[in-house]
Amino acid sequence: MRLRLGERPETKHDFFIRLRILRPFLRCRYSAQIAGSWLLLLGTYPALRAERLDRTNLLQYHAAPDRVASVQSTADWQLRRAEILAGMQAVMGPLPGAEKRVPLEVAVESETDCGAYVRREITYTAEPGARVPAFLLIPKAVLAGKAVAPGVLAAMPTNGTEGNRPVVGLGKPGAKPGRNYGEELAQRGFVVIVPPYPHLADYKPDLKGLGYVSGTMKAIWDNIRALDVLAATPGVSPKGFGAVGHSLGGHNSIYTAVFDERIKAIVSSSGFDSFLDYYSERPAMWKLGQGWTQERYMPRLAEYGERKEQIPFDFHELVAALAPRALFVNAPLRDSNFKHDSVDRVIAAARPVYGLYGVPERLVVEHPDCEHDFPGEQREHAYAWLGHWLKPGAMD
C-alpha cells in the first residue's frame, strides 16, 4: 500500500475504531453480509488478526486484537457476532452479494393436488447461470386468498439417491420415517419450500465455476433465494419465516438463519455437535474428503484436522448468533452422528446470550431416547414451536 506524505499505516486501534462505527449497521437486515465481509476482508492482513476467542465463553469480544473485553450489552455482542460470521466465511467462502441476487424467474414445472394443499415442482434462478429445482407446497386456503400463512424453509437430510423428495412425502416405500416434515407442515397450514442440496441426487451445480469454495455456502445461498421465493408468493406472511431440517438439514437451517435474519424460528433435528466432539474417536473423519471436509460441505475444514480448537467458528457460537430468535433442538440420546452431551455443552454456552436479550425461553432442547432420528413426538413439538413463534407479534 502506498502512503501519501504525512500518512501512517492503519493500526489495530484504527481497525476497531472503524468496527465500532459499524455498530448502527449491525442491526440492519443485511448485518451478516456487512459485518462478515468487512471482517473477512480485514482479516487477510496479518497485523489485524486477533486470537480466536473461547467458544464456551461467548460474553466476551475483542476490544482490540490484543485485548478481550466482557460483553455488557447487545451492542457489544454484535461485535462478537461479526467475528463469528467472519470465521464462517473464512471456511465456507464469502456470502454472495447483490451481484448474484438476480430476478428469480420462478417457473412452475408441474402441480399436484395433495388434498389440503397443492404441491408444485418449480425452478428459480439463484444466481446468474444457475437455476435451482425445488418443491413449493401451498395450502389451498392460501391459494384461494382466504388465509395468510407463515412460510417455512424445509432443508433436506442427507439422501444421495432421492434428494429432497422424501421431505415432501415422495420417498420410496420402506424409507426412514419422519423425513416428510415438509409434507406435514403443509398439512398444518404452512407454506413450505424445499430446495435440494448441492451434489446430492440429481442436483449437481458447478461449485467452482460459480465461484464457491464450499457446497455449504452454495446451499446457504440457494436457501436464501428460496426465502426470496417465499417472500414473493401471495399469501405468505411478511412477518418472518421458519426453517426446519433433520441431520444435514439440521445444520443447514442454522447456517442459513445465521446469515438471513428474516428467519425468526428455527428447528434443528440431529443436526450438530461441537467440531471438537464430532467423531472424536475416528480422527480419519477429518481427512480431506471425509465427513465435514467433503466438497459438498467445507473442504477447508481439513486444514484444521490436527488443530480443531482453532476452527474459527463452532456451533456454540452459531446457536448464540441466532439470538434473540427462537431455536428448538432435537438431540437424540443414542445419536451416533452427533453426541447429545456435546449438544448440551453447545446450548449451555449459548444460553447467556439469550439471557442478555432477556429471552431464555426461546432456546429449547429435547432428548428423545432414540438413534439419529426425528420422532413423531418431537416433530409435533417442533411444528407447534414454529406455529407459536411465527404468529404475528410473537417476537415483539
N, C-alpha and C positions, 0 to 999 in steps of 0.2 A: 504494500500500500504506500503511495506517495503522499507525503505531508507537505503542506504549504508552510512558509516561514512563520514561526510563532505557534504552530500547532504541535500537539503531542499525541502519541498513540493512545487509543482508548484503554482505560484500565478496568480492572474488575469492578471498582466502585462505580465507574461510569455505566457499566453494563447494568448493574442493579438499580441505579437511578432510572435508567431507561425502562427497566422492567416495571418499576413502581408507577411510572407514567401510564403503563398499560392497564392499571387496575380498573379504571372505568370500563374498559373494553372487555375485561374478563367476564362480565356479567351478560354480555350480549349473546345472541343465538349462535354466532359462529366463533365463540370464545375458544373452542377446541382448536380450530384451524389457525386463528390469530396467534394465540399463545404458544401452541405447539410448534408451529412453523417458525415463529420468532426464536424460540429457544433452540430448536434444532439447528437453525442457521448459525446462531452464535456459538453453539456447542462445537462447531467444527474448528474453532480457534482454541488451541490448547491452553492459552493463557486465561481463558474464560471458563474452563471446565471446573466443575466442583465435584467433590466426592459424593458417591451415592449415599442417600440418606437411608436410615433404618426403616425397613419395610414394616416393622411391627410397632414403631412409634411414629404415627402419622401426624401428630400435632407438633411438628417442627418443620422448619423451612430454611432455605438459605437466605440469610440477610445479606450475605456476600459469599463468594465461592469458598472462602476460608472461614466463614462464621455462620454457625447454626443458631437460629432463634426459635423460641416457642411460639406456636400459633395461638394467638389471643382472640382472633376474630375470623369471621368467614372471609374477609378480605385477605387476611394472612393465608388462610387455607387456599385461596385461589392461586397464590404464588406457588405453593407446593403442588397443587393440581396441574399447573402449567408445566412443571418439571416432569410430572408423571406422563403427560401427553407427549412431551418431547422424547422421553425414554421409549414410549411405544413406537413412535415414528422412527427412532434410531434403529429399531429392529424390524419393524413392519414396512418401512418406507414411508414417504410423506403422504399425508392425506391429500387427495386431489382437490383442486380448487375450482374456481369459476370457469376456467378454460375447458373443463370436462362436463360442466352442467349444461349440456345442450338440450334442445327440446326433446321431450320424452317420446313423442310419436307412438303412442300406445296403439297396438293393433290387436284385435280380438280374433284369434285363430279358430276357436270353437267355443260352444256354450252348451252346458248340460244342466237340465233341471234336476236338482237334488232334493226336491220336496220343499223344505223351509228356505232353501237358498239356491242360488244359481252359481255353478262353477264355470268360470271362464279360463280357457288357456289363452294367455296373452304373451306378447313380446313388447319390450320397451327399450329405448336407446339409453344405455347407461352413460355412454361417452362416445366421442367421435369414433366411428368404425366398429362399434361393439353393441350388439343387441342382446338382451337377456330374455330367455323364456321364463315364464312364471305362471302360477295359478293365482287367480283372484276370485275369492268367494264372497258373494254379496247376498245378504238376506233379502227375501222378496219384499218385505215391508220397506226396506231401504230403497230398492229399485222402484217401488211404486210411489216413492215420495211421502210415505206415511210415517217414517221413522228416521231419526238421526242416530247413528251408532258409532262407537269407538272403532278406530282402525288398529289392527294388530299385525305386526310383522312376525310370522312364524318361521323361525330358522330351522332348517332340516338337520337331523342327526346324520352321522356318517353312514352312507349307503352307496357303495360303488357301482351297484347294478341298477337300482331303481331310482336313485336320486331323490328328488323331493316328492315323488308320487305317494309314498306311504303317509305323508303328513296330511294329505287331503283325502285319505281313505282309499287310495288306489294301490295299496300294497298287495303283494302276492298272497294267496291263501297260505295260512300257516306262518305268516311273518310275525315278528315280535309284536306283542300287543303294546298299546299305549303310545304308539308313534303317530297317531292320527289326530293330534291336538289341533291342527288347523281345521279339520272337519268338525270336531266337537265344538270349537269356538264359534264357527259359523252357525251351527245348530242352535247356539245360545244367543245369537243375535249380533255377533261382532262381524265387521268387515275384515277379511283376512287376506293378506298377500303372502305367498310362499315362493321365494326365489330359489334357484338352485345354488349349489356351491361349486366353485371352480375346480375342475379336474376330478369330479366325481360323476359317474354315469356318463351321460352324453354331453355334458356342458364342458367344453374344452377351450376356453379363451386363451389367446396368445399372451401370456402374462408379460414376458419380456418385450414383445412387440408393442404392448400397450403401456410399457414404462413401469411395470410393477416389479418390486424385488421380493414380494411375497404373495401367495394366494390369499392370505389373511386380509391384506389391505384391499385386494380386488373384491373380496366378499363384502367387506365393510362398505365399499363404495357402491356395489350393486344393491346392498341393503338400504343405504341412504337414498338411492334413487328409487327403490321400491317404496320408501316412505313418501317420496315425491308423487308417485303414482297414487298412493292412498289419499294424499292431500288434494289431488286433482279429481278424485272420484266423488260424484254427487252423493250427498247423504252421509259422508264421513265427518264425524265431529272434528272441528278445528281446535279443540281444547287439549290435544296431546294424544300420542299414540302409546300402544303397548308393544312389548317384544317378549317372545317366549321361544324357548328351544330346549332340546334334550341333547346331551353329550356335546358333539360338535356344535349344535345349535345353542347349547347352554352357554358356552363361552363366547360364541359369536353374537348372541343377544347382548351380552355385557360389552364386548368391544364396540359394537355399533352404538349402543346407548351412551358410552363414554364420549364418543365423538359427536353424537347428534342429540342435543338436549330436547328435541321435540318428543323423544320417548320419555314418558313420565312414569311408567310402571313396567318392571322387568321381572320375568320368571326364568330362572336358570336351573335346569334339572340335570344332575350328574354331569356338570359342565366344567369343573375346575377343582384343583387343589393348588397349593403353592408349588412353584417351579422347584423349590428346594426338596419337595417330597415326591414329586412326580416320578414314579418308577425308580425310587432311590435305591432299590435293591438290584436294579438292572442298569448299570452305567452305559451299556451299549445303546440304550434307547436315546442317548444324547448325541450319538454319532450322526453325521450328515446323512439325511435321507430316512432317518428313523423318527418315530414319534412326532414331537413338535417341529422337528427340523426338516420335514419333507417340503418339497417345492410348493405344494398346495397350502402349506401352513407358513412357517417362518424359518427359512434356511439359515438366517443369520444367528439363530439361537445355538447352532452347532459351535460357534466360536466361543461359547460360554460353558462348554461341556465339563471342563475341569475347574470352572470358577462360577458356578451357578449363582452364588451370592452376589455377583457383580452384574447380573442381568438387570438392565436399567428400569424394569417395572416388574411387578408381580401382582397377584390377584388381591392381596391385601389393599394395595393402592387403587386397583381398578374398582373394587367394590366401594371404597371410600369416595372415589371420584364420581360415583353415581349420586351421592347425597346432594340435595335432600329428597331425591326421588325414591320411589318405593321399589324394593327388591325382595322377592320371595325365592328362597333357595331350597331345592330338594337334594339332599345329600344322603343316599342310602348307606346303611351300616355295613353292608357287605359289597360295596362297590370296589372292584379290583382295579379300575382305571384311576379313580380319584378318591383319595383317602378321606373319610369323613372327619377324622380328628384334625387333619390338616385344614379342612374347610372351617372347622370351628375356630382354629387359630386365625385364619383369614378374617372371619366375621368379627372375632374379638378385637382385632386390630382396627377394623373399620368403624366399630361402634362409637368410639369417641368423636369421630367426625359427624356422625348422625346426631350425637348428643350436642355438638357445637351448634347445629342448626335447630336443636330442640325438637327433633322428630325421631326419637329412638324406635317408635312403633312402626316405622316404615322399613325396617330391616328384620326379616324373619327367616329362620332356617328350620327345616323339618328333617328328621332322620328315620325314614321307614326301614323296617327290617327286611331288606331285600338286596338283590345284586344291582348291577348297573341298569336301573330301570326307572320308569316314571309311573308309579302305581295309580290306580283309579282314584283312590282317596286323595293323594297329593295333587292329581290333575284337577279334581273338583275344588280343592282349596286354592289352587293356582288361578282357576277361572274366576272364582269368587273374589280373589285378590285383585285381579285385573278389573273386574266389574266395579269393585269399590273405589279403587284409586283413579279410575278413568271417568268417574262420574263428574259432571260439572261442579266445580267448587271444592272437590276433594283435596286438591293440592293448595288451596288458598290458606 
